[in-house]
Amino acid sequence: MTGELVAAVRRRTDEVVAALRALDGDGLRAPSALPDWSRLTIACHLRYGAEAFGRMTAAALEDQTVAYYPGGRAARRPATLEPAAGEGPADVVASLAEHGQVLDGLWTGLSEDRWDLVVREPDDAPDLGPLPLNRLPLLRLTEVEVHGTDLDLGLADWSDVFVRVALPFRLGWLNARRTNHRSVDAAVTGSWLLTASDGPTWRVAVDEGTVRSEPAGRKAPADAVIEAPARDLLALLLGRPLRAEPRYGGDVALARAFSRAFPGP
């Protein structure tokens, strides 16, 4: 499975880089489909992600602590979303390609037992939390798949392997990570049955701020039901547009409020 994810990261990264290289400076500075982000912003963000995951991989191999954002997200992140001093748009794309190749080389050369090593962050700079190294390819695939679509350059929709692996992972991660930086509406409480018409069913519940998310049967009790293709349920969890309106059941108002309780990463 890890090898399949690494290969998927490589394919999508190549697609993103090729699409960005076809643009001139104005095209790179043009707005993306992501509010307030240009295509260049996305390129900078993806470039930083490749560099950061490379650092995290190297640190895990040496059993050292490492932060995704050294110095903390608030202090470090803004500078990662823009070119460095004296760097032009084409330079960012070239750097993205280079860091992507380095990361692919690191991952492609790992033996199976090394993927079980743990990425540990410093106690004073938590962001992702402790993760097995084999989780990083899925997190990177999420970046390049989702932001590849955000570029609004006609790239293919999310791959089957991404949807198949990311949906249960994101649903399970709700138990530990409700959101990263978006505002949660704590007034929205209850239970939801999320049913993928072409995949799994999970029951997600919020009770007094505590989240419980677990696989369930299609007839499991819940206050509200949301049924959609697996790709759209994943989009709901990632705060991205759905291709079609889901089918709602039970408490429809609560079903529609799901994204306020879980606004995405």
N, C-alpha and C positions, 0 to 999 in steps of 0.2 A: 504493500500500500504506500509506504513512504516513497519508494522509487517512482511510483505512478504520480504522486503529488509533485515530486521534484521535476519530472518530465513535463507536467502540466504548467508549472511555474515557468520553465524554460520556454515553452511554446507561447504562452501568453505574453511574457516579457518581450520576446522577439516581435510579436504582433504590435505591441504598444510602441516599441522603439521604431519599428518601420513606419508606423502611422505618424509619429512625431517627426521623424526625419524628413517626411514628405512635405512638411509645413515650412513656410518662411517665418521670419520674426513676428510679423503681424498675426499670422495664423497661430503661432504658439502663445501669443499674448491675448488671443481672443477668449471670450468667456467659454467655460465648459458648461455641462448640464448640471454641475454641482453649484448651488448658489454661492456667490461671492468668490468662487475659485476660477482662475483662468486655467487654460491647458498647461501653461508654464508652472502654475502652482502645483498642479497634479504631478507634473514631471519632477519638480523639486521634491515633493513628498515621497514619490516612489523611489527616487534616487537615495533619499535619506533612509528609507526602509531597507533597501538592499544593503547599504553600508552598516546599518544597525544590526540587522540579522547576521551579517558576517561577523561583526564583533561579538555578538552573543554566542554564536557557534564556536568561535575560537576560544572564548572564555570558558564555555562549558567543557570543552576538550581539555582545558588546563585546570578544571575544578576551581575557577575563580568567579567571584561575583561580578556582575555587569549590569548596567542600567541601559534601558532603551533610550531614555533621555538623561544623559549625565547632567547632574545639576537640577533635575526635576523638569517635568513637562512644561509648567508655566514659564520657566526661565528659558528653556532651550527650544521649544517647539516653534515659536514664531520665526526664528532665523532659518529653520529647516524648510520653510515654505516659500523661500525666495532665493534667487541666485546669490552667490557670494560676490563680494566686491570685485568689480572688473570682469565678471563672468557674463557672457552673452547667452541668449536662449539656446543657440545651437550647442554651446559648451555644456549646458545642463543635460541635454539629450545625450551627448557623447559620454558624459560622466555616468548617467543612468545606465547606459549600455555597458560601460566598463565595470561598474559595481555589480550589475546583474551577472556578468560573466564570472567575476571573482566568486560571487556567492554560489553560482552553479558549480564551479570547480570544487569549492569546499564540500558541498553536499554530495556531489557525484562520487567523490573519493572516500566517503565514509563507509566503514564496515557496519554490518547490521547491529553489532553489539554497542557501537558508539552512539547510536540513535537513542539508547535508553538513558544516557547521561542527562542530568538535570541542569537547566538554566536557572541560576539563582541571582536575584537582584539584591543590591544592598538594602539593608533594613530601612535606611532613610530615603530611599528613592524607589518605592514600589510603583509599578505601572501594569505589568502583565501578570505578576505573581510568579511563583516557582512553576516551571513547566518542563516536561520532558523535551529533550531536543527534537524529538520526532513531531512535536506540535508546530515547530516553526515553519516548515513548508506549507502547512495549511493556512497559517496566518499570512504568509507571504502570498499564497495563491489568492486569498481573499483580497489583498491589496490590489494585485494586478488585474484580477477579474473585474472587481467592482469599479475601480478607477479607470480601467480600460473602457468600460461602458460610459463612465462619467465624461470621458473626453469628447463624446458626441462626434466621433469620426467614422462611424459606421462599422466598428469592430463587431465581430460575432458576439452573440449573447453568451451568458455564462455557460461554461462547459458542463457536461453531464457529471464528470468526476468531481468538479467543485461542488455542485448542488448535492450530490449523493453523500459526500463526506462532510461538508460544512453544515448542512441542516441539523443532523443529530448532535454534532459538536456544539453548535451555537445554542441549541435547546438545552443541552446538558450544562453548558457554561452559565446559564442563567442562575443556577444554584449558587455560584460564587461571584458572578460578575453581572450585575443587572444592567449597568451602563458604564461608560467610560467618562464622559464629560457632559452629556446632555442632561437637561432638567427632567426629573421624574415627577409625575403627578402622583403624590403619595395618597391622594384621596381615592384613587381608583384601586379597589380591592375586589377580590373574588377569584373565580376559577374559570379557566378557558380550556377547551379541548381543541387543539390544533391538529387538524386532519389533512394530511397530504393525499390528494386523490390518486397520486402515483407513488406514494411512499409511506412513511411511518405516521403514527398518531402519538401525540404527547399531551399530557395534562399539565398545565402550568397554573399555579395558584399563588396568590399574594394574600397573606394574613398578618396584619400588624407589622408590616414591613419585611416579613420573612418570605422568601421565595422558595417554592418547591416545584421542580420541573422533572418529570419522569415519563418514560414510555407508558402508553396506556392502550386499552382496547378501544375500538371505535364507538362502543356504547358505554364507555366509562362515564360516571356522573360528573357534570360540570355545570356551572351557571350559564356559560355561553359557549358556542361552537363557532369555529372559523374553519371553513374547508376551502382549499385552493390547491393548485399544483405545488409540488415541492419547491419549485423555483420561486414562486410567489410568496410562499411562507418564509423562505429564506430572505427574500427582499423585505418582507415585513420586519423581520428581526434585525436586518441591517439598515433599516431606515431609508430604503430605496423604493421607487415607484413600482407598483405591481402592474403586470400586463393586463389583468382583468379584475373586476370586482369579485372578492371572495363570496362564498355562500355563507350567510350568517344564520345561526340558530340559537334557541334559548333566549337569553336576555340580549337582544340585538344591540341595545345601547352600550352594554358592557363589552360586547364583542367589538364594536367599532372603537371603543376606548382603549383597546389593547396597546396601541402604539403610544398612548400617553403614559401607560404604566411601564412599557418597555420601549423606549424611544430609539433604541439602536446603540451601536458601539460608539 
